[in-house]
Amino acid sequence: MTCLDTTPLPARRAAQIPLAPLAAALALLLVMGVPALLAPPATLNPGDWHGNAAPSLVTRR
């Protein structure tokens, strides 16, 4: 069961901008975004892709 806090503390101003969340966001953007932008184009024809369904010959072993 959850309890609603009806007496929240007053908002306080941060003395500095927290750099850790900004640095983490920038690191994730670089680690995940740059390789995605530099990836080679797909060689598979989109018309030949049938999702994750395997043909019946493969599943009938």
Contacts in CASP RR format, 6 or more apart in sequence:
PFRMAT RR
TARGET T0000
AUTHOR 0000-0000-0000
METHOD contacts of the structure
MODEL  1
MTCLDTTPLPARRAAQIPLAPLAAALALLLVMGVPALLAPPATLNPGDWH
GNAAPSLVTRR
END
